[in-house]
Amino acid sequence: MHAGQLRSFFASASEYVSECGYQDERKWYSNLRFETVTERQLLCESAWVILCSGFRENTVRRCFGYISWCFLDWISSTEIVGSADRCIGLATLRFRHEGKLRAIVSVAQKVSEVGFENIKTRVSQNPIDTLQEFPYVGRVTAFHLAKNLGLPFAKPDRHMEALRKKLGFPSVEEFCQAVAGVVDLPIHIVDTVLWRFCALGGSKLVDRNGVAIELDNS
């Protein structure tokens, strides 16, 4: 695909995502800055990625507000560790996967023991390997967590892998970098728009040249 095709394809995908009501998602990612990430954000986003692993996003979204309340709204890793049994006990009333809930506590324990600033420094130096030290965070989900912390990564999940193959790119990273280069946006914003486009079924509406066959979400 040449630059014009990539630009046109991304514009169509972005329009489709906005028409489906997800324009605020792009704004949220646009405002992320790793430099300003707090301990609270790290705990919250780690928990989100852990819970989403192997689960549908909508399933987690429906109960995440409650789980956040159970885990003290992520105010402090030390306080979460000190109230671990209570946090887990309350959370299991809505989310019956104790292993993942205990994994969230394990992340809080690591942050508490190592220190948030030390972990943040390590993440800035070696993001993907460092984030994989958290339980339930594997190679693919580490990219998810990195982009949710404002780092310039694309998540090579099944949706994006299918799309990049359809459009003839060797990897998700190279695909998103190519698009980012022609639309002048950070790679994690491009990935967010295109992932949502795929998750909404939009990728089924384009041919292998990236030309929109139909963009009607009615």
PyMOL commands that place a pseudoatom at each C-alpha (Angstrom):
pseudoatom trace, name=CA, resn=MET, resi=1, chain=A, elem=C, hetatm=0, pos=[0.000, 0.000, 0.000]
pseudoatom trace, name=CA, resn=HIS, resi=2, chain=A, elem=C, hetatm=0, pos=[1.274, 3.484, -0.819]
pseudoatom trace, name=CA, resn=ALA, resi=3, chain=A, elem=C, hetatm=0, pos=[0.978, 6.525, 1.442]
pseudoatom trace, name=CA, resn=GLY, resi=4, chain=A, elem=C, hetatm=0, pos=[-2.251, 7.744, -0.103]
pseudoatom trace, name=CA, resn=GLN, resi=5, chain=A, elem=C, hetatm=0, pos=[-3.951, 4.393, 0.406]
pseudoatom trace, name=CA, resn=LEU, resi=6, chain=A, elem=C, hetatm=0, pos=[-2.796, 4.201, 4.020]
pseudoatom trace, name=CA, resn=ARG, resi=7, chain=A, elem=C, hetatm=0, pos=[-4.027, 7.729, 4.707]
pseudoatom trace, name=CA, resn=SER, resi=8, chain=A, elem=C, hetatm=0, pos=[-7.412, 7.038, 3.117]
pseudoatom trace, name=CA, resn=PHE, resi=9, chain=A, elem=C, hetatm=0, pos=[-7.774, 3.717, 4.924]
pseudoatom trace, name=CA, resn=PHE, resi=10, chain=A, elem=C, hetatm=0, pos=[-6.995, 5.227, 8.333]
pseudoatom trace, name=CA, resn=ALA, resi=11, chain=A, elem=C, hetatm=0, pos=[-9.379, 8.126, 7.735]
pseudoatom trace, name=CA, resn=SER, resi=12, chain=A, elem=C, hetatm=0, pos=[-12.189, 5.679, 6.903]
pseudoatom trace, name=CA, resn=ALA, resi=13, chain=A, elem=C, hetatm=0, pos=[-11.388, 3.500, 9.922]
pseudoatom trace, name=CA, resn=SER, resi=14, chain=A, elem=C, hetatm=0, pos=[-11.241, 6.543, 12.212]
pseudoatom trace, name=CA, resn=GLU, resi=15, chain=A, elem=C, hetatm=0, pos=[-14.590, 7.795, 10.919]
pseudoatom trace, name=CA, resn=TYR, resi=16, chain=A, elem=C, hetatm=0, pos=[-16.162, 4.375, 11.435]
pseudoatom trace, name=CA, resn=VAL, resi=17, chain=A, elem=C, hetatm=0, pos=[-14.886, 4.184, 15.027]
pseudoatom trace, name=CA, resn=SER, resi=18, chain=A, elem=C, hetatm=0, pos=[-16.168, 7.682, 15.816]
pseudoatom trace, name=CA, resn=GLU, resi=19, chain=A, elem=C, hetatm=0, pos=[-19.584, 6.920, 14.325]
pseudoatom trace, name=CA, resn=CYS, resi=20, chain=A, elem=C, hetatm=0, pos=[-19.758, 3.871, 16.577]
pseudoatom trace, name=CA, resn=GLY, resi=21, chain=A, elem=C, hetatm=0, pos=[-19.303, 6.140, 19.620]
pseudoatom trace, name=CA, resn=TYR, resi=22, chain=A, elem=C, hetatm=0, pos=[-15.644, 5.545, 20.518]
pseudoatom trace, name=CA, resn=GLN, resi=23, chain=A, elem=C, hetatm=0, pos=[-14.174, 8.997, 19.845]
pseudoatom trace, name=CA, resn=ASP, resi=24, chain=A, elem=C, hetatm=0, pos=[-13.466, 9.494, 23.571]
pseudoatom trace, name=CA, resn=GLU, resi=25, chain=A, elem=C, hetatm=0, pos=[-11.226, 6.422, 23.587]
pseudoatom trace, name=CA, resn=ARG, resi=26, chain=A, elem=C, hetatm=0, pos=[-8.889, 8.101, 21.114]
pseudoatom trace, name=CA, resn=LYS, resi=27, chain=A, elem=C, hetatm=0, pos=[-8.907, 11.300, 23.188]
pseudoatom trace, name=CA, resn=TRP, resi=28, chain=A, elem=C, hetatm=0, pos=[-8.003, 9.321, 26.302]
pseudoatom trace, name=CA, resn=TYR, resi=29, chain=A, elem=C, hetatm=0, pos=[-4.972, 7.773, 24.635]
pseudoatom trace, name=CA, resn=SER, resi=30, chain=A, elem=C, hetatm=0, pos=[-4.005, 11.141, 23.131]
pseudoatom trace, name=CA, resn=ASN, resi=31, chain=A, elem=C, hetatm=0, pos=[-3.739, 12.621, 26.620]
pseudoatom trace, name=CA, resn=LEU, resi=32, chain=A, elem=C, hetatm=0, pos=[-1.517, 9.853, 28.003]
pseudoatom trace, name=CA, resn=ARG, resi=33, chain=A, elem=C, hetatm=0, pos=[2.067, 10.745, 28.839]
pseudoatom trace, name=CA, resn=PHE, resi=34, chain=A, elem=C, hetatm=0, pos=[4.360, 8.131, 30.354]
pseudoatom trace, name=CA, resn=GLU, resi=35, chain=A, elem=C, hetatm=0, pos=[6.389, 10.886, 31.989]
pseudoatom trace, name=CA, resn=THR, resi=36, chain=A, elem=C, hetatm=0, pos=[3.403, 11.841, 34.152]
pseudoatom trace, name=CA, resn=VAL, resi=37, chain=A, elem=C, hetatm=0, pos=[2.165, 8.315, 34.935]
pseudoatom trace, name=CA, resn=THR, resi=38, chain=A, elem=C, hetatm=0, pos=[1.471, 7.884, 38.647]
pseudoatom trace, name=CA, resn=GLU, resi=39, chain=A, elem=C, hetatm=0, pos=[1.496, 4.848, 40.921]
pseudoatom trace, name=CA, resn=ARG, resi=40, chain=A, elem=C, hetatm=0, pos=[-2.292, 4.912, 40.856]
pseudoatom trace, name=CA, resn=GLN, resi=41, chain=A, elem=C, hetatm=0, pos=[-2.312, 4.750, 37.038]
pseudoatom trace, name=CA, resn=LEU, resi=42, chain=A, elem=C, hetatm=0, pos=[0.178, 1.881, 36.983]
pseudoatom trace, name=CA, resn=LEU, resi=43, chain=A, elem=C, hetatm=0, pos=[-1.905, -0.152, 39.437]
pseudoatom trace, name=CA, resn=CYS, resi=44, chain=A, elem=C, hetatm=0, pos=[-5.151, 0.621, 37.605]
pseudoatom trace, name=CA, resn=GLU, resi=45, chain=A, elem=C, hetatm=0, pos=[-3.883, -0.142, 34.103]
pseudoatom trace, name=CA, resn=SER, resi=46, chain=A, elem=C, hetatm=0, pos=[-2.067, -3.274, 35.255]
pseudoatom trace, name=CA, resn=ALA, resi=47, chain=A, elem=C, hetatm=0, pos=[-5.288, -4.526, 36.811]
pseudoatom trace, name=CA, resn=TRP, resi=48, chain=A, elem=C, hetatm=0, pos=[-7.240, -3.737, 33.637]
pseudoatom trace, name=CA, resn=VAL, resi=49, chain=A, elem=C, hetatm=0, pos=[-4.819, -5.682, 31.450]
pseudoatom trace, name=CA, resn=ILE, resi=50, chain=A, elem=C, hetatm=0, pos=[-4.668, -8.620, 33.866]
pseudoatom trace, name=CA, resn=LEU, resi=51, chain=A, elem=C, hetatm=0, pos=[-8.461, -8.865, 34.006]
pseudoatom trace, name=CA, resn=CYS, resi=52, chain=A, elem=C, hetatm=0, pos=[-8.851, -8.494, 30.229]
pseudoatom trace, name=CA, resn=SER, resi=53, chain=A, elem=C, hetatm=0, pos=[-6.399, -11.307, 29.484]
pseudoatom trace, name=CA, resn=GLY, resi=54, chain=A, elem=C, hetatm=0, pos=[-8.516, -14.063, 27.987]
pseudoatom trace, name=CA, resn=PHE, resi=55, chain=A, elem=C, hetatm=0, pos=[-11.763, -12.205, 28.686]
pseudoatom trace, name=CA, resn=ARG, resi=56, chain=A, elem=C, hetatm=0, pos=[-13.936, -10.001, 26.518]
pseudoatom trace, name=CA, resn=GLU, resi=57, chain=A, elem=C, hetatm=0, pos=[-13.288, -6.313, 27.105]
pseudoatom trace, name=CA, resn=ASN, resi=58, chain=A, elem=C, hetatm=0, pos=[-16.997, -5.597, 27.633]
pseudoatom trace, name=CA, resn=THR, resi=59, chain=A, elem=C, hetatm=0, pos=[-17.170, -8.234, 30.351]
pseudoatom trace, name=CA, resn=VAL, resi=60, chain=A, elem=C, hetatm=0, pos=[-14.398, -6.542, 32.313]
pseudoatom trace, name=CA, resn=ARG, resi=61, chain=A, elem=C, hetatm=0, pos=[-15.688, -3.029, 31.607]
pseudoatom trace, name=CA, resn=ARG, resi=62, chain=A, elem=C, hetatm=0, pos=[-19.052, -3.827, 33.200]
pseudoatom trace, name=CA, resn=CYS, resi=63, chain=A, elem=C, hetatm=0, pos=[-17.485, -4.669, 36.554]
pseudoatom trace, name=CA, resn=PHE, resi=64, chain=A, elem=C, hetatm=0, pos=[-14.253, -2.667, 36.550]
pseudoatom trace, name=CA, resn=GLY, resi=65, chain=A, elem=C, hetatm=0, pos=[-15.707, 0.261, 38.461]
pseudoatom trace, name=CA, resn=TYR, resi=66, chain=A, elem=C, hetatm=0, pos=[-16.746, -2.081, 41.246]
pseudoatom trace, name=CA, resn=ILE, resi=67, chain=A, elem=C, hetatm=0, pos=[-13.389, -3.861, 41.266]
pseudoatom trace, name=CA, resn=SER, resi=68, chain=A, elem=C, hetatm=0, pos=[-11.622, -0.493, 41.425]
pseudoatom trace, name=CA, resn=TRP, resi=69, chain=A, elem=C, hetatm=0, pos=[-13.716, 0.337, 44.500]
pseudoatom trace, name=CA, resn=CYS, resi=70, chain=A, elem=C, hetatm=0, pos=[-12.784, -3.031, 46.049]
pseudoatom trace, name=CA, resn=PHE, resi=71, chain=A, elem=C, hetatm=0, pos=[-9.109, -2.250, 45.517]
pseudoatom trace, name=CA, resn=LEU, resi=72, chain=A, elem=C, hetatm=0, pos=[-9.370, 1.158, 47.197]
pseudoatom trace, name=CA, resn=ASP, resi=73, chain=A, elem=C, hetatm=0, pos=[-9.531, 2.986, 43.843]
pseudoatom trace, name=CA, resn=TRP, resi=74, chain=A, elem=C, hetatm=0, pos=[-5.827, 2.134, 43.367]
pseudoatom trace, name=CA, resn=ILE, resi=75, chain=A, elem=C, hetatm=0, pos=[-4.820, 4.873, 45.804]
pseudoatom trace, name=CA, resn=SER, resi=76, chain=A, elem=C, hetatm=0, pos=[-1.758, 3.074, 47.159]
pseudoatom trace, name=CA, resn=SER, resi=77, chain=A, elem=C, hetatm=0, pos=[0.064, -0.212, 46.575]
pseudoatom trace, name=CA, resn=THR, resi=78, chain=A, elem=C, hetatm=0, pos=[0.922, -0.459, 50.270]
pseudoatom trace, name=CA, resn=GLU, resi=79, chain=A, elem=C, hetatm=0, pos=[-2.700, 0.014, 51.334]
pseudoatom trace, name=CA, resn=ILE, resi=80, chain=A, elem=C, hetatm=0, pos=[-3.893, -2.599, 48.846]
pseudoatom trace, name=CA, resn=VAL, resi=81, chain=A, elem=C, hetatm=0, pos=[-1.356, -5.122, 50.172]
pseudoatom trace, name=CA, resn=GLY, resi=82, chain=A, elem=C, hetatm=0, pos=[-2.452, -4.357, 53.743]
pseudoatom trace, name=CA, resn=SER, resi=83, chain=A, elem=C, hetatm=0, pos=[-6.099, -4.952, 52.848]
pseudoatom trace, name=CA, resn=ALA, resi=84, chain=A, elem=C, hetatm=0, pos=[-5.525, -7.774, 50.359]
pseudoatom trace, name=CA, resn=ASP, resi=85, chain=A, elem=C, hetatm=0, pos=[-7.950, -10.334, 51.807]
pseudoatom trace, name=CA, resn=ARG, resi=86, chain=A, elem=C, hetatm=0, pos=[-10.751, -7.780, 52.055]
pseudoatom trace, name=CA, resn=CYS, resi=87, chain=A, elem=C, hetatm=0, pos=[-10.094, -6.476, 48.526]
pseudoatom trace, name=CA, resn=ILE, resi=88, chain=A, elem=C, hetatm=0, pos=[-10.140, -9.963, 47.035]
pseudoatom trace, name=CA, resn=GLY, resi=89, chain=A, elem=C, hetatm=0, pos=[-13.147, -11.092, 49.079]
pseudoatom trace, name=CA, resn=LEU, resi=90, chain=A, elem=C, hetatm=0, pos=[-15.285, -8.178, 47.921]
pseudoatom trace, name=CA, resn=ALA, resi=91, chain=A, elem=C, hetatm=0, pos=[-14.115, -8.390, 44.321]
pseudoatom trace, name=CA, resn=THR, resi=92, chain=A, elem=C, hetatm=0, pos=[-14.986, -12.092, 43.997]
pseudoatom trace, name=CA, resn=LEU, resi=93, chain=A, elem=C, hetatm=0, pos=[-18.633, -11.194, 44.531]
pseudoatom trace, name=CA, resn=ARG, resi=94, chain=A, elem=C, hetatm=0, pos=[-18.636, -9.790, 40.989]
pseudoatom trace, name=CA, resn=PHE, resi=95, chain=A, elem=C, hetatm=0, pos=[-15.557, -11.304, 39.342]
pseudoatom trace, name=CA, resn=ARG, resi=96, chain=A, elem=C, hetatm=0, pos=[-15.070, -14.989, 40.110]
pseudoatom trace, name=CA, resn=HIS, resi=97, chain=A, elem=C, hetatm=0, pos=[-11.474, -15.468, 39.083]
pseudoatom trace, name=CA, resn=GLU, resi=98, chain=A, elem=C, hetatm=0, pos=[-9.500, -15.402, 42.296]
pseudoatom trace, name=CA, resn=GLY, resi=99, chain=A, elem=C, hetatm=0, pos=[-6.216, -16.074, 40.503]
pseudoatom trace, name=CA, resn=LYS, resi=100, chain=A, elem=C, hetatm=0, pos=[-6.430, -12.803, 38.600]
pseudoatom trace, name=CA, resn=LEU, resi=101, chain=A, elem=C, hetatm=0, pos=[-7.492, -10.877, 41.694]
pseudoatom trace, name=CA, resn=ARG, resi=102, chain=A, elem=C, hetatm=0, pos=[-4.513, -12.260, 43.587]
pseudoatom trace, name=CA, resn=ALA, resi=103, chain=A, elem=C, hetatm=0, pos=[-2.324, -11.303, 40.631]
pseudoatom trace, name=CA, resn=ILE, resi=104, chain=A, elem=C, hetatm=0, pos=[-3.463, -7.696, 41.094]
pseudoatom trace, name=CA, resn=VAL, resi=105, chain=A, elem=C, hetatm=0, pos=[-2.346, -7.894, 44.715]
pseudoatom trace, name=CA, resn=SER, resi=106, chain=A, elem=C, hetatm=0, pos=[0.987, -9.349, 43.580]
pseudoatom trace, name=CA, resn=VAL, resi=107, chain=A, elem=C, hetatm=0, pos=[1.530, -6.329, 41.333]
pseudoatom trace, name=CA, resn=ALA, resi=108, chain=A, elem=C, hetatm=0, pos=[0.743, -4.019, 44.245]
pseudoatom trace, name=CA, resn=GLN, resi=109, chain=A, elem=C, hetatm=0, pos=[3.165, -5.958, 46.445]
pseudoatom trace, name=CA, resn=LYS, resi=110, chain=A, elem=C, hetatm=0, pos=[5.936, -5.648, 43.868]
pseudoatom trace, name=CA, resn=VAL, resi=111, chain=A, elem=C, hetatm=0, pos=[5.341, -1.905, 43.496]
pseudoatom trace, name=CA, resn=SER, resi=112, chain=A, elem=C, hetatm=0, pos=[5.302, -1.499, 47.271]
pseudoatom trace, name=CA, resn=GLU, resi=113, chain=A, elem=C, hetatm=0, pos=[8.510, -3.479, 47.791]
pseudoatom trace, name=CA, resn=VAL, resi=114, chain=A, elem=C, hetatm=0, pos=[10.549, -2.186, 44.844]
pseudoatom trace, name=CA, resn=GLY, resi=115, chain=A, elem=C, hetatm=0, pos=[9.167, 1.341, 44.836]
pseudoatom trace, name=CA, resn=PHE, resi=116, chain=A, elem=C, hetatm=0, pos=[7.068, 2.973, 42.154]
pseudoatom trace, name=CA, resn=GLU, resi=117, chain=A, elem=C, hetatm=0, pos=[9.793, 5.290, 40.872]
pseudoatom trace, name=CA, resn=ASN, resi=118, chain=A, elem=C, hetatm=0, pos=[12.237, 2.394, 40.545]
pseudoatom trace, name=CA, resn=ILE, resi=119, chain=A, elem=C, hetatm=0, pos=[9.719, 0.358, 38.538]
pseudoatom trace, name=CA, resn=LYS, resi=120, chain=A, elem=C, hetatm=0, pos=[8.858, 3.353, 36.389]
pseudoatom trace, name=CA, resn=THR, resi=121, chain=A, elem=C, hetatm=0, pos=[12.541, 3.857, 35.595]
pseudoatom trace, name=CA, resn=ARG, resi=122, chain=A, elem=C, hetatm=0, pos=[12.926, 0.197, 34.648]
pseudoatom trace, name=CA, resn=VAL, resi=123, chain=A, elem=C, hetatm=0, pos=[9.842, 0.350, 32.449]
pseudoatom trace, name=CA, resn=SER, resi=124, chain=A, elem=C, hetatm=0, pos=[11.183, 3.424, 30.651]
pseudoatom trace, name=CA, resn=GLN, resi=125, chain=A, elem=C, hetatm=0, pos=[14.461, 1.612, 29.968]
pseudoatom trace, name=CA, resn=ASN, resi=126, chain=A, elem=C, hetatm=0, pos=[13.072, -1.816, 29.013]
pseudoatom trace, name=CA, resn=PRO, resi=127, chain=A, elem=C, hetatm=0, pos=[9.257, -1.638, 28.793]
pseudoatom trace, name=CA, resn=ILE, resi=128, chain=A, elem=C, hetatm=0, pos=[8.171, -5.013, 27.436]
pseudoatom trace, name=CA, resn=ASP, resi=129, chain=A, elem=C, hetatm=0, pos=[10.527, -7.236, 29.441]
pseudoatom trace, name=CA, resn=THR, resi=130, chain=A, elem=C, hetatm=0, pos=[9.900, -5.333, 32.678]
pseudoatom trace, name=CA, resn=LEU, resi=131, chain=A, elem=C, hetatm=0, pos=[6.119, -5.419, 32.362]
pseudoatom trace, name=CA, resn=GLN, resi=132, chain=A, elem=C, hetatm=0, pos=[6.206, -9.172, 31.722]
pseudoatom trace, name=CA, resn=GLU, resi=133, chain=A, elem=C, hetatm=0, pos=[7.448, -9.581, 35.282]
pseudoatom trace, name=CA, resn=PHE, resi=134, chain=A, elem=C, hetatm=0, pos=[3.880, -8.882, 36.392]
pseudoatom trace, name=CA, resn=PRO, resi=135, chain=A, elem=C, hetatm=0, pos=[1.642, -11.988, 36.708]
pseudoatom trace, name=CA, resn=TYR, resi=136, chain=A, elem=C, hetatm=0, pos=[-0.781, -12.625, 33.827]
pseudoatom trace, name=CA, resn=VAL, resi=137, chain=A, elem=C, hetatm=0, pos=[1.162, -10.183, 31.651]
pseudoatom trace, name=CA, resn=GLY, resi=138, chain=A, elem=C, hetatm=0, pos=[2.661, -12.065, 28.712]
pseudoatom trace, name=CA, resn=ARG, resi=139, chain=A, elem=C, hetatm=0, pos=[4.421, -10.917, 25.568]
pseudoatom trace, name=CA, resn=VAL, resi=140, chain=A, elem=C, hetatm=0, pos=[1.282, -9.629, 23.820]
pseudoatom trace, name=CA, resn=THR, resi=141, chain=A, elem=C, hetatm=0, pos=[-0.397, -8.171, 26.905]
pseudoatom trace, name=CA, resn=ALA, resi=142, chain=A, elem=C, hetatm=0, pos=[2.848, -6.384, 27.819]
pseudoatom trace, name=CA, resn=PHE, resi=143, chain=A, elem=C, hetatm=0, pos=[2.398, -4.329, 24.645]
pseudoatom trace, name=CA, resn=HIS, resi=144, chain=A, elem=C, hetatm=0, pos=[-1.192, -3.625, 25.720]
pseudoatom trace, name=CA, resn=LEU, resi=145, chain=A, elem=C, hetatm=0, pos=[-0.057, -2.399, 29.139]
pseudoatom trace, name=CA, resn=ALA, resi=146, chain=A, elem=C, hetatm=0, pos=[2.797, -0.357, 27.673]
pseudoatom trace, name=CA, resn=LYS, resi=147, chain=A, elem=C, hetatm=0, pos=[0.465, 1.563, 25.348]
pseudoatom trace, name=CA, resn=ASN, resi=148, chain=A, elem=C, hetatm=0, pos=[-2.000, 2.070, 28.216]
pseudoatom trace, name=CA, resn=LEU, resi=149, chain=A, elem=C, hetatm=0, pos=[0.825, 3.776, 30.083]
pseudoatom trace, name=CA, resn=GLY, resi=150, chain=A, elem=C, hetatm=0, pos=[1.438, 6.151, 27.187]
pseudoatom trace, name=CA, resn=LEU, resi=151, chain=A, elem=C, hetatm=0, pos=[4.361, 4.362, 25.559]
pseudoatom trace, name=CA, resn=PRO, resi=152, chain=A, elem=C, hetatm=0, pos=[4.592, 4.182, 21.746]
pseudoatom trace, name=CA, resn=PHE, resi=153, chain=A, elem=C, hetatm=0, pos=[3.688, 0.548, 21.150]
pseudoatom trace, name=CA, resn=ALA, resi=154, chain=A, elem=C, hetatm=0, pos=[1.113, -1.391, 19.154]
pseudoatom trace, name=CA, resn=LYS, resi=155, chain=A, elem=C, hetatm=0, pos=[-0.455, -4.548, 20.562]
pseudoatom trace, name=CA, resn=PRO, resi=156, chain=A, elem=C, hetatm=0, pos=[-0.035, -7.519, 18.183]
pseudoatom trace, name=CA, resn=ASP, resi=157, chain=A, elem=C, hetatm=0, pos=[-3.246, -9.282, 19.158]
pseudoatom trace, name=CA, resn=ARG, resi=158, chain=A, elem=C, hetatm=0, pos=[-5.384, -11.494, 16.906]
pseudoatom trace, name=CA, resn=HIS, resi=159, chain=A, elem=C, hetatm=0, pos=[-7.401, -8.579, 15.493]
pseudoatom trace, name=CA, resn=MET, resi=160, chain=A, elem=C, hetatm=0, pos=[-4.366, -6.582, 14.426]
pseudoatom trace, name=CA, resn=GLU, resi=161, chain=A, elem=C, hetatm=0, pos=[-2.502, -9.655, 13.224]
pseudoatom trace, name=CA, resn=ALA, resi=162, chain=A, elem=C, hetatm=0, pos=[-5.397, -10.531, 10.935]
pseudoatom trace, name=CA, resn=LEU, resi=163, chain=A, elem=C, hetatm=0, pos=[-5.595, -6.979, 9.584]
pseudoatom trace, name=CA, resn=ARG, resi=164, chain=A, elem=C, hetatm=0, pos=[-1.888, -6.577, 8.888]
pseudoatom trace, name=CA, resn=LYS, resi=165, chain=A, elem=C, hetatm=0, pos=[-1.832, -9.938, 7.058]
pseudoatom trace, name=CA, resn=LYS, resi=166, chain=A, elem=C, hetatm=0, pos=[-4.827, -8.896, 4.990]
pseudoatom trace, name=CA, resn=LEU, resi=167, chain=A, elem=C, hetatm=0, pos=[-3.054, -5.675, 3.997]
pseudoatom trace, name=CA, resn=GLY, resi=168, chain=A, elem=C, hetatm=0, pos=[0.301, -7.353, 3.373]
pseudoatom trace, name=CA, resn=PHE, resi=169, chain=A, elem=C, hetatm=0, pos=[2.490, -6.081, 6.218]
pseudoatom trace, name=CA, resn=PRO, resi=170, chain=A, elem=C, hetatm=0, pos=[5.124, -8.297, 7.880]
pseudoatom trace, name=CA, resn=SER, resi=171, chain=A, elem=C, hetatm=0, pos=[4.250, -7.255, 11.452]
pseudoatom trace, name=CA, resn=VAL, resi=172, chain=A, elem=C, hetatm=0, pos=[1.742, -5.194, 13.418]
pseudoatom trace, name=CA, resn=GLU, resi=173, chain=A, elem=C, hetatm=0, pos=[4.512, -2.832, 14.513]
pseudoatom trace, name=CA, resn=GLU, resi=174, chain=A, elem=C, hetatm=0, pos=[5.596, -2.133, 10.926]
pseudoatom trace, name=CA, resn=PHE, resi=175, chain=A, elem=C, hetatm=0, pos=[1.979, -1.718, 9.846]
pseudoatom trace, name=CA, resn=CYS, resi=176, chain=A, elem=C, hetatm=0, pos=[1.190, 0.822, 12.583]
pseudoatom trace, name=CA, resn=GLN, resi=177, chain=A, elem=C, hetatm=0, pos=[4.493, 2.633, 12.038]
pseudoatom trace, name=CA, resn=ALA, resi=178, chain=A, elem=C, hetatm=0, pos=[3.709, 2.966, 8.331]
pseudoatom trace, name=CA, resn=VAL, resi=179, chain=A, elem=C, hetatm=0, pos=[0.280, 4.426, 9.073]
pseudoatom trace, name=CA, resn=ALA, resi=180, chain=A, elem=C, hetatm=0, pos=[1.633, 6.662, 11.837]
pseudoatom trace, name=CA, resn=GLY, resi=181, chain=A, elem=C, hetatm=0, pos=[4.186, 8.069, 9.411]
pseudoatom trace, name=CA, resn=VAL, resi=182, chain=A, elem=C, hetatm=0, pos=[1.572, 9.235, 6.910]
pseudoatom trace, name=CA, resn=VAL, resi=183, chain=A, elem=C, hetatm=0, pos=[-1.074, 10.503, 9.353]
pseudoatom trace, name=CA, resn=ASP, resi=184, chain=A, elem=C, hetatm=0, pos=[1.402, 12.124, 11.772]
pseudoatom trace, name=CA, resn=LEU, resi=185, chain=A, elem=C, hetatm=0, pos=[0.089, 10.430, 14.904]
pseudoatom trace, name=CA, resn=PRO, resi=186, chain=A, elem=C, hetatm=0, pos=[1.830, 8.398, 17.638]
pseudoatom trace, name=CA, resn=ILE, resi=187, chain=A, elem=C, hetatm=0, pos=[1.881, 4.666, 16.999]
pseudoatom trace, name=CA, resn=HIS, resi=188, chain=A, elem=C, hetatm=0, pos=[-0.261, 3.851, 20.056]
pseudoatom trace, name=CA, resn=ILE, resi=189, chain=A, elem=C, hetatm=0, pos=[-3.021, 6.176, 18.816]
pseudoatom trace, name=CA, resn=VAL, resi=190, chain=A, elem=C, hetatm=0, pos=[-2.951, 4.516, 15.395]
pseudoatom trace, name=CA, resn=ASP, resi=191, chain=A, elem=C, hetatm=0, pos=[-3.084, 1.085, 17.034]
pseudoatom trace, name=CA, resn=THR, resi=192, chain=A, elem=C, hetatm=0, pos=[-6.009, 2.124, 19.242]
pseudoatom trace, name=CA, resn=VAL, resi=193, chain=A, elem=C, hetatm=0, pos=[-8.096, 3.349, 16.303]
pseudoatom trace, name=CA, resn=LEU, resi=194, chain=A, elem=C, hetatm=0, pos=[-7.324, 0.348, 14.119]
pseudoatom trace, name=CA, resn=TRP, resi=195, chain=A, elem=C, hetatm=0, pos=[-7.815, -2.171, 16.926]
pseudoatom trace, name=CA, resn=ARG, resi=196, chain=A, elem=C, hetatm=0, pos=[-11.228, -0.710, 17.754]
pseudoatom trace, name=CA, resn=PHE, resi=197, chain=A, elem=C, hetatm=0, pos=[-12.067, -0.717, 14.035]
pseudoatom trace, name=CA, resn=CYS, resi=198, chain=A, elem=C, hetatm=0, pos=[-11.268, -4.437, 13.924]
pseudoatom trace, name=CA, resn=ALA, resi=199, chain=A, elem=C, hetatm=0, pos=[-13.079, -5.203, 17.183]
pseudoatom trace, name=CA, resn=LEU, resi=200, chain=A, elem=C, hetatm=0, pos=[-16.199, -3.546, 15.781]
pseudoatom trace, name=CA, resn=GLY, resi=201, chain=A, elem=C, hetatm=0, pos=[-15.990, -5.724, 12.691]
pseudoatom trace, name=CA, resn=GLY, resi=202, chain=A, elem=C, hetatm=0, pos=[-14.855, -2.936, 10.391]
pseudoatom trace, name=CA, resn=SER, resi=203, chain=A, elem=C, hetatm=0, pos=[-11.892, -4.867, 9.013]
pseudoatom trace, name=CA, resn=LYS, resi=204, chain=A, elem=C, hetatm=0, pos=[-14.342, -7.204, 7.282]
pseudoatom trace, name=CA, resn=LEU, resi=205, chain=A, elem=C, hetatm=0, pos=[-15.527, -4.227, 5.231]
pseudoatom trace, name=CA, resn=VAL, resi=206, chain=A, elem=C, hetatm=0, pos=[-12.246, -3.548, 3.418]
pseudoatom trace, name=CA, resn=ASP, resi=207, chain=A, elem=C, hetatm=0, pos=[-10.442, -5.355, 0.636]
pseudoatom trace, name=CA, resn=ARG, resi=208, chain=A, elem=C, hetatm=0, pos=[-6.772, -6.340, 0.665]
pseudoatom trace, name=CA, resn=ASN, resi=209, chain=A, elem=C, hetatm=0, pos=[-5.808, -2.922, -0.725]
pseudoatom trace, name=CA, resn=GLY, resi=210, chain=A, elem=C, hetatm=0, pos=[-7.337, -1.179, 2.257]
pseudoatom trace, name=CA, resn=VAL, resi=211, chain=A, elem=C, hetatm=0, pos=[-10.187, 0.232, 0.182]
pseudoatom trace, name=CA, resn=ALA, resi=212, chain=A, elem=C, hetatm=0, pos=[-13.457, 0.603, 2.039]
pseudoatom trace, name=CA, resn=ILE, resi=213, chain=A, elem=C, hetatm=0, pos=[-16.176, -1.613, 0.585]
pseudoatom trace, name=CA, resn=GLU, resi=214, chain=A, elem=C, hetatm=0, pos=[-18.805, -0.209, 2.928]
pseudoatom trace, name=CA, resn=LEU, resi=215, chain=A, elem=C, hetatm=0, pos=[-18.636, 1.806, 6.139]
pseudoatom trace, name=CA, resn=ASP, resi=216, chain=A, elem=C, hetatm=0, pos=[-22.167, 1.622, 7.426]
pseudoatom trace, name=CA, resn=ASN, resi=217, chain=A, elem=C, hetatm=0, pos=[-22.533, 0.705, 11.106]
pseudoatom trace, name=CA, resn=SER, resi=218, chain=A, elem=C, hetatm=0, pos=[-26.318, 0.859, 11.121]
for i in range(1, 218): cmd.bond("trace and resi %d" % i, "trace and resi %d" % (i + 1))
show_as sticks, trace
zoom trace
